[in-house]
């Protein structure tokens, strides 16, 4: 799902806060978390990011996988929360 305008900026802000708040075990994990945040907020779909995750799993690059996985999970959470809030406001 691609957000436009204000929703996309809100998602980017929420994910950036998570990036600055989480304690990552490895610098590569944070780096790939941030890369994935950028991908998602610049138009990549969750499905595309999941395909990237599978690619890195195949290469057994586990720190990178952890960053991508966490970014996807937090993005899904915030996107779902945004949908709930939107539905609540509309009704």
Beta strands, then each sheet from edge to edge (+ up, - down):
end
